[in-house]
């Protein structure tokens, strides 16, 4: 299947490895507490990553509005400090608003649906190619080109170090 684990899925894998493989081997109570605390931090990260971009976009828009509102509240107040506040309002408050970012669930659902659609397309393209359809050859070449870029992107962002080993 042409899907990949989400960042949350990968963090969950680390948490599972800590619970099943590391924690039982620790004899020191202090080390056990450290692992449990690390699992808590990892869980917090899992919860945050699914809403972080939406929150940052909303906060960006709130902050640009805040700079404009602070300058407006100062009005024509004289002095270097007020001038700097108005300059920030022009520079920072003048930034374009960020568009609303779709929820992680929406993006992830669509991504998985599209990925599965690519998987489901392979037998159809194969049948069309076997039937001698030249358009299917071109379509398969386009799919291969896309998948090559996608795999290269995955390798570029999900590089595992020498010490990484899979769970069998």
N, CA, C and O of each residue as an XYZ file, in Angstrom:
672
protein
N       0.844     -1.174      0.000
C       0.000      0.000      0.000
C       0.890      1.238      0.000
O       1.894      1.276      0.710
N       0.539      2.228     -0.771
C       1.344      3.439     -0.905
C       0.892      4.470      0.126
O       0.320      5.504     -0.222
N       1.151      4.182      1.367
C       0.874      5.125      2.442
C       2.128      5.195      3.280
O       3.037      4.378      3.132
N       2.171      6.167      4.153
C       3.320      6.253      5.024
C       2.835      6.607      6.417
O       1.766      7.198      6.566
N       3.597      6.257      7.432
C       3.154      6.609      8.774
C       3.209      8.118      8.974
O       4.073      8.801      8.426
N       2.285      8.616      9.758
C       2.307     10.036     10.103
C       3.403     10.265     11.144
O       3.960      9.312     11.688
N       3.700     11.507     11.411
C       4.670     11.816     12.468
C       4.170     11.261     13.792
O       4.952     10.741     14.588
N       2.879     11.369     14.025
C       2.295     10.834     15.249
C       2.475      9.320     15.329
O       2.771      8.785     16.397
N       2.297      8.633     14.206
C       2.494      7.182     14.175
C       3.944      6.824     14.512
O       4.198      5.862     15.236
N       4.881      7.596     13.991
C       6.297      7.314     14.248
C       6.639      7.553     15.717
O       7.392      6.786     16.317
N       6.084      8.615     16.290
C       6.322      8.886     17.713
C       5.697      7.785     18.564
O       6.277      7.359     19.563
N       4.516      7.330     18.164
C       3.871      6.227     18.888
C       4.761      4.983     18.861
O       4.840      4.255     19.851
N       5.424      4.739     17.739
C       6.343      3.605     17.649
C       7.494      3.732     18.630
O       7.895      2.747     19.250
N       8.024      4.933     18.775
C       9.105      5.164     19.744
C       8.580      4.928     21.154
O       9.252      4.306     21.977
N       7.373      5.429     21.432
C       6.788      5.243     22.763
C       6.577      3.755     23.064
O       6.809      3.302     24.185
N       6.142      3.014     22.069
C       5.933      1.576     22.242
C       7.257      0.873     22.506
O       7.345      0.009     23.379
N       8.287      1.245     21.750
C       9.608      0.638     21.955
C      10.132      0.943     23.358
O      10.716      0.082     24.017
N       9.915      2.171     23.799
C      10.354      2.516     25.152
C       9.627      1.662     26.189
O      10.240      1.168     27.136
N       8.311      1.492     26.004
C       7.513      0.737     26.966
C       7.820     -0.759     26.934
O       7.919     -1.399     27.981
N       7.968     -1.308     25.743
C       8.116     -2.768     25.620
C       9.557     -3.252     25.650
O       9.832     -4.351     26.131
N      10.476     -2.445     25.141
C      11.858     -2.908     24.989
C      12.834     -2.278     25.983
O      13.778     -2.933     26.426
N      12.612     -1.016     26.331
C      13.582     -0.330     27.187
C      13.179     -0.405     28.654
O      13.975     -0.819     29.497
N      11.967     -0.013     28.958
C      11.526      0.069     30.348
C      11.701     -1.246     31.117
O      12.180     -1.219     32.251
N      11.329     -2.391     30.541
C      11.513     -3.647     31.290
C      12.974     -3.980     31.596
O      13.255     -4.744     32.520
N      13.892     -3.418     30.835
C      15.314     -3.718     31.041
C      15.971     -2.810     32.077
O      17.105     -3.051     32.491
N      15.258     -1.769     32.494
C      15.851     -0.812     33.422
C      15.671     -1.281     34.864
O      14.569     -1.635     35.286
N      16.758     -1.276     35.599
C      16.687     -1.673     37.004
C      16.687     -0.462     37.924
O      16.250     -0.555     39.071
N      17.156      0.637     37.447
C      17.203      1.856     38.241
C      15.844      2.553     38.215
O      15.283      2.814     37.151
N      15.332      2.845     39.400
C      14.047      3.551     39.479
C      14.148      4.928     38.824
O      13.201      5.388     38.185
N      15.276      5.568     38.982
C      15.487      6.891     38.367
C      15.406      6.796     36.843
O      14.772      7.638     36.207
N      16.032      5.793     36.256
C      15.990      5.608     34.804
C      14.577      5.299     34.345
O      14.156      5.771     33.289
N      13.839      4.518     35.114
C      12.454      4.213     34.766
C      11.601      5.482     34.744
O      10.779      5.677     33.850
N      11.810      6.331     35.735
C      11.065      7.594     35.800
C      11.416      8.481     34.599
O      10.536      9.122     34.024
N      12.683      8.519     34.225
C      13.110      9.318     33.074
C      12.427      8.827     31.801
O      11.973      9.643     30.998
N      12.346      7.526     31.601
C      11.685      6.974     30.414
C      10.203      7.333     30.434
O       9.646      7.719     29.406
N       9.569      7.210     31.577
C       8.141      7.541     31.673
C       7.919      9.031     31.401
O       6.949      9.407     30.743
N       8.816      9.873     31.907
C       8.709     11.311     31.629
C       8.914     11.584     30.142
O       8.218     12.419     29.566
N       9.859     10.891     29.519
C      10.091     11.060     28.082
C       8.850     10.646     27.298
O       8.497     11.290     26.310
N       8.189      9.581     27.729
C       6.957      9.165     27.066
C       5.887     10.251     27.186
O       5.124     10.476     26.247
N       5.831     10.919     28.329
C       4.877     12.017     28.506
C       5.160     13.161     27.553
O       4.240     13.739     26.974
N       6.435     13.488     27.390
C       6.812     14.550     26.451
C       6.452     14.143     25.022
O       5.919     14.945     24.255
N       6.746     12.903     24.678
C       6.411     12.428     23.334
C       4.897     12.469     23.097
O       4.456     12.818     22.002
N       4.111     12.122     24.094
C       2.658     12.181     23.936
C       2.198     13.623     23.735
O       1.304     13.883     22.929
N       2.801     14.558     24.459
C       2.457     15.972     24.276
C       2.778     16.424     22.855
O       2.011     17.174     22.252
N       3.913     15.968     22.321
C       4.290     16.312     20.944
C       3.278     15.716     19.967
O       2.867     16.384     19.017
N       2.878     14.475     20.190
C       1.878     13.826     19.313
C       0.597     14.645     19.256
O       0.013     14.823     18.186
N       0.166     15.137     20.395
C      -1.071     15.909     20.440
C      -0.892     17.272     19.773
O      -1.813     17.785     19.137
N       0.277     17.843     19.920
C       0.520     19.185     19.386
C       0.678     19.211     17.874
O       0.193     20.135     17.222
N       1.352     18.211     17.302
C       1.670     18.289     15.880
C       0.428     18.302     14.998
O       0.465     18.803     13.874
N      -0.661     17.756     15.503
C      -1.856     17.700     14.665
C      -2.605     19.016     14.609
O      -3.491     19.183     13.771
N      -2.266     19.962     15.489
C      -2.955     21.263     15.479
C      -1.998     22.442     15.381
O      -2.436     23.591     15.326
N      -0.700     22.172     15.357
C       0.290     23.247     15.438
C       0.205     24.230     14.265
O       0.243     25.441     14.483
N       0.093     23.741     13.041
C       0.052     24.662     11.903
C      -1.210     25.521     11.918
O      -1.159     26.710     11.602
N      -2.340     24.922     12.282
C      -3.569     25.691     12.355
C      -3.446     26.777     13.426
O      -3.851     27.919     13.208
N      -2.886     26.418     14.578
C      -2.718     27.383     15.660
C      -1.751     28.493     15.263
O      -2.000     29.664     15.551
N      -0.649     28.134     14.603
C       0.318     29.155     14.198
C      -0.281     30.119     13.181
O      -0.033     31.323     13.253
N      -1.062     29.609     12.237
C      -1.690     30.487     11.243
C      -2.671     31.437     11.927
O      -2.696     32.629     11.622
N      -3.471     30.915     12.844
C      -4.439     31.763     13.555
C      -3.710     32.799     14.411
O      -4.098     33.967     14.433
N      -2.662     32.380     15.110
C      -1.906     33.315     15.947
C      -1.188     34.354     15.099
O      -1.087     35.511     15.506
N      -0.694     33.972     13.944
C      -0.070     34.931     13.028
C      -1.066     36.051     12.722
O      -0.742     37.234     12.831
N      -2.264     35.663     12.343
C      -3.282     36.649     11.993
C      -3.659     37.507     13.197
O      -3.874     38.711     13.058
N      -3.742     36.891     14.382
C      -4.053     37.652     15.597
C      -2.939     38.656     15.912
O      -3.220     39.788     16.306
N      -1.672     38.243     15.739
C      -0.561     39.141     16.056
C      -0.470     40.302     15.070
O      -0.195     41.430     15.479
N      -0.696     40.051     13.780
C      -0.640     41.176     12.834
C      -1.726     42.186     13.172
O      -1.495     43.393     13.098
N      -2.906     41.705     13.543
C      -3.997     42.610     13.946
C      -3.620     43.347     15.230
O      -3.912     44.534     15.372
N      -2.971     42.648     16.165
C      -2.570     43.271     17.425
C      -1.623     44.448     17.184
O      -1.781     45.505     17.796
N      -0.635     44.271     16.291
C       0.286     45.378     16.002
C      -0.474     46.589     15.485
O      -0.181     47.719     15.878
N      -1.443     46.368     14.610
C      -2.240     47.483     14.087
C      -3.076     48.125     15.197
O      -3.195     49.349     15.255
N      -3.651     47.311     16.071
C      -4.482     47.826     17.161
C      -3.660     48.607     18.179
O      -4.113     49.637     18.680
N      -2.447     48.123     18.492
C      -1.598     48.842     19.447
C      -1.219     50.208     18.888
O      -1.241     51.204     19.611
N      -0.872     50.258     17.606
C      -0.506     51.540     16.995
C      -1.705     52.470     16.973
O      -1.566     53.667     17.226
N      -2.876     51.938     16.674
C      -4.082     52.766     16.660
C      -4.376     53.310     18.049
O      -4.809     54.455     18.183
N      -4.145     52.505     19.090
C      -4.388     52.948     20.461
C      -3.446     54.088     20.846
O      -3.816     54.971     21.621
N      -2.226     54.067     20.304
C      -1.272     55.137     20.599
C      -1.613     56.421     19.857
O      -1.251     57.517     20.284
N      -2.313     56.269     18.744
C      -2.700     57.443     17.958
C      -1.499     58.251     17.541
O      -0.538     57.723     16.982
N      -1.561     59.540     17.818
C      -0.487     60.469     17.434
C       0.497     60.725     18.569
O       1.164     61.759     18.581
N       0.599     59.813     19.513
C       1.524     59.972     20.632
C       2.911     60.296     20.080
O       3.419     59.590     19.209
N       3.534     61.388     20.602
C       4.868     61.733     20.109
C       5.956     60.888     20.788
O       5.723     60.290     21.838
N       7.123     60.848     20.183
C       8.281     60.214     20.798
C       8.793     59.028     20.003
O       8.094     58.451     19.170
N      10.040     58.688     20.292
C      10.723     57.622     19.562
C      10.053     56.260     19.795
O       9.935     55.452     18.873
N       9.616     56.016     21.040
C       8.984     54.727     21.332
C       7.705     54.543     20.524
O       7.471     53.483     19.942
N       6.882     55.587     20.496
C       5.621     55.522     19.745
C       5.906     55.396     18.252
O       5.195     54.688     17.539
N       6.944     56.079     17.780
C       7.320     55.960     16.369
C       7.720     54.522     16.026
O       7.355     54.001     14.972
N       8.484     53.883     16.940
C       8.876     52.490     16.706
C       7.657     51.566     16.706
O       7.587     50.624     15.917
N       6.708     51.837     17.587
C       5.480     51.028     17.627
C       4.701     51.173     16.315
O       4.205     50.182     15.778
N       4.594     52.391     15.802
C       3.882     52.607     14.528
C       4.632     51.960     13.364
O       4.016     51.440     12.434
N       5.974     51.994     13.423
C       6.768     51.348     12.370
C       6.543     49.829     12.398
O       6.412     49.196     11.350
N       6.499     49.254     13.602
C       6.215     47.816     13.699
C       4.814     47.503     13.170
O       4.600     46.483     12.513
N       3.881     48.379     13.460
C       2.515     48.156     12.978
C       2.483     48.161     11.455
O       1.776     47.363     10.839
N       3.257     49.068     10.850
C       3.307     49.103      9.382
C       3.995     47.852      8.836
O       3.504     47.221      7.900
N       5.149     47.499      9.438
C       5.939     46.377      8.926
C       5.315     45.025      9.290
O       5.013     44.217      8.412
N       5.128     44.793     10.567
C       4.633     43.488     11.015
C       3.113     43.383     10.889
O       2.587     42.345     10.489
N       2.418     44.456     11.230
C       0.960     44.441     11.119
C       0.485     44.516      9.680
O      -0.683     44.259      9.389
N       1.398     44.870      8.778
C       1.045     44.953      7.365
C       1.212     43.638      6.613
O       0.913     43.562      5.421
N       1.689     42.600      7.304
C       1.831     41.303      6.641
C       0.456     40.750      6.278
O      -0.529     40.972      6.982
N       0.416     40.031      5.169
C      -0.836     39.398      4.756
C      -1.237     38.337      5.766
O      -0.384     37.688      6.370
N      -2.547     38.165      5.946
C      -3.046     37.102      6.799
C      -2.711     35.756      6.170
O      -2.660     35.618      4.947
N      -2.487     34.788      7.013
C      -2.261     33.420      6.565
C      -3.622     32.787      6.283
O      -4.584     33.023      7.014
N      -3.699     31.994      5.238
C      -4.967     31.295      4.991
C      -5.212     30.257      6.077
O      -4.276     29.789      6.727
N      -6.474     29.904      6.266
C      -6.809     28.868      7.234
C      -6.246     27.541      6.734
O      -6.472     27.150      5.588
N      -5.523     26.867      7.592
C      -4.918     25.587      7.252
C      -5.937     24.496      7.569
O      -6.516     24.493      8.655
N      -6.165     23.573      6.639
C      -7.106     22.488      6.932
C      -6.629     21.664      8.125
O      -5.436     21.633      8.428
N      -7.553     21.006      8.793
C      -7.183     20.174      9.941
C      -6.314     19.010      9.473
O      -6.353     18.607      8.310
N      -5.535     18.487     10.402
C      -4.684     17.340     10.097
C      -5.533     16.166      9.629
O      -5.169     15.471      8.680
N      -6.659     15.945     10.289
C      -7.519     14.816      9.916
C      -8.003     14.951      8.475
O      -8.075     13.961      7.747
N      -8.335     16.172      8.063
C      -8.796     16.403      6.687
C      -7.676     16.132      5.695
O      -7.872     15.416      4.713
N      -6.513     16.699      5.945
C      -5.370     16.505      5.040
C      -4.971     15.029      5.004
O      -4.769     14.462      3.931
N      -4.860     14.416      6.173
C      -4.427     13.025      6.247
C      -5.433     12.108      5.559
O      -5.039     11.184      4.847
N      -6.708     12.349      5.761
C      -7.731     11.524      5.114
C      -7.670     11.629      3.603
O      -7.737     10.623      2.897
N      -7.542     12.850      3.112
C      -7.450     13.061      1.671
C      -6.179     12.443      1.102
O      -6.202     11.825      0.038
N      -5.076     12.612      1.814
C      -3.789     12.054      1.392
C      -3.880     10.535      1.270
O      -3.443      9.958      0.274
N      -4.445      9.898      2.281
C      -4.575      8.435      2.261
C      -5.509      7.988      1.136
O      -5.256      6.976      0.481
N      -6.584      8.738      0.913
C      -7.520      8.399     -0.164
C      -6.832      8.500     -1.531
O      -6.981      7.619     -2.378
N      -6.080      9.580     -1.730
C      -5.360      9.750     -2.992
C      -4.284      8.682     -3.169
O      -4.113      8.140     -4.261
N      -3.567      8.386     -2.097
C      -2.528      7.346     -2.155
C      -3.133      5.996     -2.507
O      -2.592      5.262     -3.334
N      -4.247      5.677     -1.882
C      -4.896      4.403     -2.185
C      -5.395      4.394     -3.630
O      -5.382      3.356     -4.292
N      -5.829      5.549     -4.110
C      -6.249      5.644     -5.506
C      -5.109      5.322     -6.462
O      -5.325      4.695     -7.499
N      -3.894      5.750     -6.117
C      -2.734      5.399     -6.946
C      -2.485      3.892     -6.925
O      -2.218      3.282     -7.960
N      -2.574      3.304     -5.739
C      -2.391      1.858     -5.623
C      -3.440      1.139     -6.469
O      -3.119      0.211     -7.210
N      -4.686      1.571     -6.354
C      -5.781      0.936     -7.095
C      -5.655      1.137     -8.610
O      -6.206      0.351     -9.381
N      -4.942      2.172     -9.039
C      -4.789      2.457    -10.466
C      -3.792      1.529    -11.156
O      -3.871      1.330    -12.368
N      -2.862      0.963    -10.401
C      -1.816      0.146    -11.013
C      -2.379     -1.080    -11.756
O      -1.987     -1.309    -12.900
N      -3.271     -1.872    -11.162
C      -3.801     -3.024    -11.926
C      -4.586     -2.585    -13.168
O      -4.560     -3.264    -14.195
N      -5.283     -1.446    -13.068
C      -6.031     -0.958    -14.232
C      -5.081     -0.546    -15.351
O      -5.302     -0.874    -16.517
N      -4.028      0.170    -14.990
C      -3.047      0.567    -16.002
C      -2.373     -0.668    -16.603
O      -2.141     -0.731    -17.810
N      -2.062     -1.637    -15.757
C      -1.441     -2.860    -16.244
C      -2.350     -3.556    -17.272
O      -1.892     -3.987    -18.329
N      -3.624     -3.653    -16.944
C      -4.563     -4.309    -17.873
C      -4.661     -3.534    -19.185
O      -4.702     -4.135    -20.259
N      -4.699     -2.213    -19.103
C      -4.772     -1.392    -20.314
C      -3.499     -1.519    -21.154
O      -3.565     -1.570    -22.383
N      -2.348     -1.570    -20.493
C      -1.074     -1.729    -21.211
C      -1.030     -3.094    -21.893
O      -0.610     -3.200    -23.045
N      -1.455     -4.124    -21.194
C      -1.474     -5.476    -21.773
C      -2.417     -5.550    -22.975
O      -2.230     -6.362    -23.882
N      -3.438     -4.681    -22.962
C      -4.381     -4.648    -24.088
C      -3.846     -3.794    -25.234
O      -4.490     -3.677    -26.277
N      -2.661     -3.194    -25.043
C      -2.038     -2.429    -26.117
C      -2.395     -0.956    -26.144
O      -2.208     -0.307    -27.173
N      -2.897     -0.411    -25.062
C      -3.292      0.995    -25.019
C      -2.054      1.885    -24.811
O      -1.431      1.835    -23.750
N      -1.692      2.711    -25.835
C      -0.497      3.558    -25.690
C      -0.692      4.677    -24.652
O       0.277      5.129    -24.042
N      -1.920      5.116    -24.455
C      -2.183      6.148    -23.439
C      -1.893      5.636    -22.039
O      -1.458      6.388    -21.167
N      -2.141      4.340    -21.830
C      -1.870      3.753    -20.518
C      -0.375      3.738    -20.226
O       0.034      3.913    -19.078
N       0.444      3.531    -21.258
C       1.904      3.589    -21.073
C       2.314      4.986    -20.609
O       3.136      5.134    -19.704
N       1.731      6.009    -21.242
C       2.034      7.396    -20.850
C       1.546      7.667    -19.434
O       2.237      8.320    -18.652
N       0.357      7.170    -19.099
C      -0.189      7.373    -17.755
C       0.701      6.708    -16.709
O       0.955      7.287    -15.653
N       1.174      5.498    -16.995
C       2.061      4.802    -16.070
C       3.380      5.561    -15.915
O       3.919      5.643    -14.811
N       3.895      6.107    -16.994
C       5.135      6.898    -16.910
C       4.931      8.110    -16.012
O       5.817      8.459    -15.231
N       3.768      8.756    -16.115
C       3.460      9.904    -15.246
C       3.388      9.457    -13.785
O       3.908     10.133    -12.898
N       2.741      8.315    -13.542
C       2.633      7.800    -12.176
C       4.019      7.473    -11.618
O       4.312      7.779    -10.462
N       4.867      6.856    -12.432
C       6.229      6.521    -11.983
C       7.026      7.787    -11.681
O       7.769      7.841    -10.701
N       6.869      8.796    -12.520
C       7.571     10.063    -12.291
C       7.148     10.670    -10.955
O       7.986     11.112    -10.169
N       5.841     10.683    -10.710
C       5.335     11.224     -9.445
C       5.868     10.410     -8.259
O       6.371     10.972     -7.286
N       5.750      9.076     -8.353
C       6.174      8.231     -7.236
C       7.672      8.335     -6.982
O       8.109      8.223     -5.837
N       8.462      8.545     -8.023
C       9.893      8.752     -7.835
C      10.170     10.009     -7.027
O      11.010     10.003     -6.127
N       9.454     11.100     -7.353
C       9.619     12.342     -6.577
C       9.168     12.132     -5.134
O       9.799     12.613     -4.193
N       8.078     11.414     -4.984
C       7.539     11.190     -3.639
C       8.504     10.355     -2.798
O       8.747     10.675     -1.635
N       9.051      9.297     -3.373
C      10.001      8.458     -2.644
C      11.268      9.251     -2.318
O      11.806      9.137     -1.217
N      11.739     10.044     -3.260
C      12.927     10.869     -3.000
C      12.659     11.841     -1.855
O      13.521     12.055     -1.003
N      11.471     12.424     -1.839
C      11.102     13.322     -0.746
C      11.041     12.600      0.586
O      11.474     13.130      1.610
N      10.497     11.378      0.573
C      10.445     10.586      1.801
C      11.848     10.276      2.312
O      12.115     10.399      3.507
N      12.746      9.873      1.412
C      14.118      9.576      1.827
C      14.810     10.822      2.359
O      15.592     10.745      3.306
N      14.524     11.968      1.754
C      15.172     13.204      2.178
C      14.710     13.646      3.563
O      15.474     14.273      4.297
N      13.477     13.329      3.926
C      12.960     13.787      5.217
C      12.917     12.710      6.284
O      12.787     13.029      7.466
N      13.022     11.462      5.911
C      12.918     10.371      6.880
C      14.175      9.518      6.897
O      14.098      8.290      6.890
N      15.325     10.166      6.918
C      16.589      9.439      6.920
C      16.814      8.826      8.298
O      16.672      9.498      9.319
N      17.160      7.572      8.313
C      17.438      6.884      9.570
C      18.941      6.726      9.734
O      19.652      6.398      8.784
N      19.405      6.960     10.929
C      20.833      6.821     11.202
C      21.241      5.367     11.276
O      20.406      4.466     11.191
N      22.538      5.149     11.435
C      23.092      3.799     11.446
C      22.522      2.952     12.572
O      22.409      1.734     12.436
N      22.169      3.573     13.660
C      21.696      2.813     14.799
C      20.224      2.430     14.732
O      19.720      1.777     15.645
N      19.534      2.815     13.685
C      18.105      2.538     13.604
C      17.879      1.103     13.123
O      18.553      0.618     12.215
N      16.932      0.456     13.745
C      16.583     -0.911     13.346
C      15.070     -1.035     13.400
O      14.420     -0.448     14.264
N      14.528     -1.784     12.495
C      13.082     -1.961     12.447
C      12.594     -2.928     13.503
O      13.355     -3.730     14.043
N      11.322     -2.835     13.780
C      10.681     -3.769     14.712
C      10.074     -4.870     13.864
O       9.219     -4.584     13.026
N      10.474     -6.097     14.044
C      10.035     -7.204     13.244
C       8.665     -7.652     13.460
O       8.214     -8.597     12.812
